[in-house]
Amino acid sequence: MNSFFKAVDKIKPVYDITYKVMLFVCKLLLVTDILITSMSVLGRYVSFIPDPSWSEEVVLTLMAYMAVISAALAIRRGAHIRMTAFDRYLPKQVIKILDLLSDLCILFLAFVMLIVGWKYASTIGSKGSYVSLPKLSRFWMYFPIPVAGFAMIVFQLEAIYNHIKGFFIKEEDK
């Protein structure tokens, strides 16, 4: 069984690269969000700086992307809020099983986000347009949901693999 886990562990760099790319995208979105917001606020008080009418909708869209992509990044780090009040009272094996069960539920949610989010973004969501940018489809406002669903699936598969690996490989064997 150890040879199987060693073979599968060789794809860990793919997860690392995916994480770094998603983190970089989040950083770009944050910087863009700050720049647009700063321009909009300064444009209200300084006459030669434009205050674009589209700034609020674009900033809110970028914030939606950051929120859901950050949720996927938190899955990779195991940084989501968890109920751990009873963990010290339960046997370690039960906690491992409950962690695996919760990760399976999150994986199910990620698939729902991917499938239903894509259907919504590509059908109902794409029919409208931004009020201040009439040529830009609202597809881009709903697109972060399937993107985050995909990223969550990738990171949840890694988390589930690590849980299963934990059942077969003891801490001292690693």
Secondary structure, 3 states (H helix, E strand, C coil): CHHHHHHHHHHHHHHHHHHHHHHHHHHHHHHHHHHHHHHHHHHHHCCCCCCCCCHHHHHHHHHHHHHHHHHHHHHHHCCCCCCCCCCCCCCHHHHHHHHHHHHHHHHHHHHHHHHHHHHHHHCHHHHCECCCCCCCECHHHHCHHHHHHHHHHHHHHHHHHHHHHHHHCCHHHC
